[in-house]
Amino acid sequence: MINILHYVRRNIEVYYSYQEINLSKLKISIIVSDLSSSGAGRWGGGVRPFLLAQTLLKLGYEVEMLGVAFGEVASSIKNSEIPIFAIPCGYHSEFLRAAYRLIQRIDGDIIYAVKLKPSSFGIALVKKFFSRRPLILDIDDWEMSWHDGDLFKYAPTPKQLLRDILQSEGALRHPDHPLYLQKIEKLSHYADAITVHNQFLQQRFGGVNIPNGKDTELFDPAKYDSEASRLKYGLSDYKILMFPGAPRPYKGLEDVLIALAQLNRPDLRLAIVGGSPYDNYDQELQQKWGRWIISLPRAPISEMPAIASAAHIIVVPQRNTPAAQAQFPLKLTDGMAMAKPIIATKVGDIPRILGDTGYLVESNSPDQIKIKIQEIFDNYEEAKAKGIAARERCILYYSLDSMAKIIEPIIHNIN
């Protein structure tokens, strides 16, 4: 009897030991909605799918990334440390063929779809139903916020409906038309787990909140010389406010530019990194406030810390819109990790992320931004101390290691 119990116990121990070893060798397929230069490929390794991939690699999992690219595959991701399989297709054509190829190619033990879109979650759902593999859905935007949110209604005339379906560039031929986005929201419960990155999305969709982490070893101010960076990027003659992201109306850059115009100091400039891949909004800003703007070209993630080191202040002036509330501004943790003074608005999770380590203002408040700019440059040593505290906060709460602590139990629980 003793021998039998010993045998059973030993086999249980071996089984669970094997399970732990096997778990660490899991392969996870991350499905991305758009790997073109105007989608997730725009900033290379700096956006949400790549942060999740880096975190999973840190945990010892095998990771691959797959997705369509609406246009050419972004050159910035071609030399990624993560294996990437991307299929280019047109905005209004070839998607179904590309999706079929992707579904055949996905072979991870777990599927991790990023964005609640047909071009990512839709593909992942089909694979789940045919393969019975567990599926995690990551929601990093409220996609309907770009289309009037819950108020959106698609009510075409019969003639318009036919055009939208039959014309070569008909609206309904695009997989991420708001009608399809609206419908796929109702399928989110088919995911075995949901992850989000802020409280707005968690309240709307549930799931586990995994704030965006930053590679704080790459973004380490000790590795960069701010004066040398300003010289390299042609910024030496100015005190630089920096926005290291794509300008869009809800991001509030107009409020910063109004503040600079009111201050009318010739030594101040706003550096915008990368420009907009979506429209001509950055050109509109140049036409109206070009005197105060320095445009820097898009750069790979490996160069972003050097660029951020050139800033005296990082600005995150989000406006209080549903689109902004649903986002976790990556530029915020750029500034925090690089120990920079930060001016940001009280929108969404920004006050919770920044705590008391930055300078918070109300949304749509150029006058308050102007006051904070003056306050920072009048007491720059105090502002630098806040920046140092911001980096410490970033390491503690918003690093890849902090992401790993949250995501690891999710993988264990669904496998």
N, C-alpha and C positions, 0 to 999 in steps of 0.2 A: 504493500500500500504506500509506504514511504517513497519507494522507488518510482511508483506511478505519479505521485504528486510532484516529485522532483522533476520528472520528465515533462509533465504538463507545464510547470512553472518555467522550466528552461526554454520550452518551445514558445511560450508567451513572450519571454524576454527577447528571444531571437527574433520573433515576429515584429515586435515593436521597435527593436533596434534596426531591423531591415526597413521598416516603414519610415523611420527618421532619416536613414541614409537615402532611401528612395525619394523622399520628399525633397531633399536638398538638390536632387538631380532632375527635378521637374523641369519641363520645357514650357515656357509661357509665350504664347503668340499674341503680340499687341497689334490690334487692328486700328489703323489710323484713317481718318476720313479723306485727307488730301495731303499727299507728300510732295506737292509742287512748291515752287518758290513763293507762291501767294498763300499757301496753307501751312501745315505743320513743318514743312521744310524751310520756311523763311528764315528762322533763327537757328537752324541746325540743332544742336544739342541743348538749346536753352528753353524749349517749350515743354508743356505738360507730358506728352507721350515719352519724350526722351528722359525727363526727370523720373517718371515711373520706371522706365527701362533701367536707368542707372541704379535706382533703388533696389530693384529686383536682382540686378547683377551683384550688388553689395551683399545681398542675402544668400548668394550662392546658386541662384537659379540660372538655367540656360534661357536666353531671351532672344526672340526674333521679332522684327517689326514688318508688318505688311500693310499695303494700302494702295488705292488708286492715286493717281496724280492727275488733276484736272489741268492738263497742259504738260509741259516738260517736268521731269523729275528734278527736284532742286539739287543743284551741284553741291550745295553745302553739306549734304548728307551722304554723298557717295563714298566718302572715306571714313564713315562712322565705325566706331568699335563694335557697334551692334549690327548683326546681319540684317540687311534691309532688302525686302522684295517689293518693288513698286511697279505698277503697270500704268503707263500714261494713257489717258483717254480724253475725248472731247467733253466739253461741258454738257452738250446735248446729244451726244452719240457715244456708242461703244461701251457705255457703262456696264450693261448687262453682260457683255462678253468678258470685260475685265473682272467683274464680280465673280463670274463663273470660274475663271482661272484662279482667282484668289481663294475661293472656297476649296478648290481642289488642293491648293498649295498649303493651306493652314494645317499644321500637324502638331501643335503644342498640346500638352496634357491639360492646360487651362487656357481659355481664350479671354483676352482682356481688351474690350472694345473701348476706345476713347472717343467720346462725343455721342450724344443721343441723336444720331443721324442715320438715314438709310445706308449711306456710303461707308459707315463703320459698324454701328450696332445692328443694322439690317443684315449686313453680310455675316456678322458674327452669329446672329440668331439662326440663320439658315444652317450654318455649320453646326451649331449646338443641336438643332433638331435632328440632323442626320447622323451626327457622331456621338451624341449624348455626353459630350464633354462639358464640364462646368464653365460657366460664363460670368465674368465680372464686367460690369458696366461702369465706366468712369465718366462723370458728367462735369465738364469744366466750363460750361456756358449754358444759359437758358437760350436755346437756339431761337425760340419764338419771340424773344425780346427784340429781335431785329425786324419783326413782322407784326407789330401791334399786339404782341403777347396773346392773352386770352380773348382779345377782341377780334382777332383775325377771322375773316370769313372769305372763303372762295366761292363766289356766286357769279360765274360767267354767263353770258348769253350763250345760247346753243352755238352760234357762229364762232364766238370766242373760244368756247370749249374745243370745237373742232380744230381751230388754229393752234391752240395750245398742245393738242395731241398730235396733229398730223404734220405741221410745219417742221422743217429740219431743225429749227431753233425754237420750237414751241416750248413754252414755259414748263409744261408738264413732262417734258422729256428730260428735264434735269432731276436727278435722284433726290436732291435736297431742296426741292420746291417746298415752300411753307405748308402746303396742304399735306405733303408727306411727313414733314417734321411734326405737324400737329397730330397726325395719326400715330406716328411711332412713339410719341410720348406715352400713349396709353398701353404700350407693350413693355415698358421698362420693368414691370413686375416679373417678366420672364427671366430676368437675370438672376443668377444665384446669389449675387452680392452687388451692392452699388457703392461706389466711392464718389465723393465730391470734394471740393476744396474750399468751401465757405458756408456760412450759416444760411444764407439766402437759398442756396441750392439744396442744402440739407432739409430745410423746412418744406421745400416744395416737393422733393423727390425722396426724402429719407436717406438711408445709407450712412456710411462712416465718413467723417470729415478727415481728409488727409490734406492739410495745407501744403502748398507748393514749397518744396525744399530748394535750397541753393547749394551748389558745390562750393562750400566755404573754404576748401583748400585751393581751388582755382581762383575764386573771388577772395583773395587775401591781400589787403592793402600793403602789408609788409613786403610783398614781392614787387611792388611797383613804385616808381618815382613820379609823383604828380607833376612836378615841373617839367620833367623829361617828356611826359605824356602830352602836356599842353604844347610843348615845342613841336613834338612829332605831328600833332593834328592841327597845327596852325592856330592855337588858342591862347598863346602866351600873352597877347596884348589885353586880355579881358579877364574879368571875373565871370566865371561860367556857371550858369544854371543849365542843367542838362535833363533832357527827356530821352532816355534810351529805348525808344519804342516807336511804333507806327502811329502817326497823328490821325485822330478821328474826332469828329465834333464832340462826342460825349467825354473825351479825355481832357477837355478843359484848357487846352493850350492857349486859347484866345484870352483867357483870364490872366494868364502869366504875361502875355504880350501886352495887354492893356496896362498891367501893373508896371512893366518896364517903360512903356510910353509915358506913364504918369511920373515915374521917377526921373526919366529923361537924363540918365547918367551914361555918358559915352563909354564908360568902362564895363558896362554890363551887356551880356549877350545870352540868348537862349540857344543852346546847341541841341538840334534834333537829329537823332541817329537813325538812319535807315530809310526815312521817308515812307510814304504809304503805297502798298502794292494794290490797294483796293480801288482808289479813285484819285482825283486830282486835288484833294483837300489840302495837301501840303503846299501845292502851288498857289492855292487861294490865300493861305497864310503868308506866303512870300510876297504876293502882290500887295497885301494890306500892311504887313508889318516886317517887310524884308530887312529893314534897317537893323532890327534887333535879333535876327535869326542867323545862325550859322548851321548849314546843313552838312552832316557827315554821312558818308555812304554806309550802306549795310555792311556788317562785318561778321565773321564767324564767331561762334561763342567763345572760342579760345582767345579772341582779341578784345572781347567786351570788358574784361576787368581793366585792361590798360586804358581803354576809352573812358570808362567810368572814373578811373583814378584822376583824370584830367578835370573833373567837375569840382567846383566849390560847393555847389548845392545840387541835389537831385530833386526834381519836382514831379509830383504825382497828383495833378489837380483835377481828379475825376469829377464829373458832374453827376448829380443825383438822378440817374436814369435806371430803368430796369437792367439794361445792358451792363452798366457799370456796377450795379449792386450784385450782379451774378458773377463778377470776375474777381480773381485774385491777382492784382497787378504785379507781374514779375519784376517790373522796374523798381518796385518798392524794395524787394529783397536784394536787387542789385545794389541799391544805395546802402541798405543796412549792412550787407556783407562787406562792402568796401568802406565802412565806417564814415559815411558822408552825412553831413547835415541834410535833413529831408523836410521839404514842405509838402504836405498832403492834405487832402480834403476829408471831411468826416462823412465818408460814403462807404456803405457796405461794411466789410470787415476791416477796413483800413485802421480805424482807431484801436481795434483789438490787436491787430498785427504789430502796429508801431508802439503801442503803449505810450509811455512818457519819454520815449527816446527820439522824438521828432517834433515838428512844429505843425500843429493841426489848425486848419481854417475851415470855415463853412464853404459849401459848394457855391459856385457862381459868385465869388467874392474877390474881385481884383483888388479892392481896397485893403482887405485883410492880407492878401498875398504881398502887396506892396509893403505893408508894415512889417511882415515877417522877414522879407528880404533885408530891409533896413536893420532890423533887430539882429539878424545873423551876422551881417558884416560889421555892425558896431560892436559885437561881442563874439568875435570869431573863435576865440579860444574856448569859450563856453559851448559854442555850437559844435566844435570838434569833439569836445567831451561827450556831448549827446550822441555824436556819430559813433564813438567808441562803444558807448552803452548799447547802441542799436546793433552793432556787430555781435556783441555778447548775446543779445536777445535772439538774433538770427541764428547763431550757432545752437542755442538752447532749444528753440522752438521751430525753426524754419530751415533746417539743414537736411541733407539727404539721410543722415542718421536718424533724425526725428521722424522722417517719412517711413523709414524702415521699421521702426518700432511699432508703428500703427498698422502697416500693411502686412507684416508677417503673420499675425493671428488670422487675418482674413484668408490668406492662402491656406493655412492649416485647416481652417474650419470648413472650407468648401471642397477640399480635396478628398 
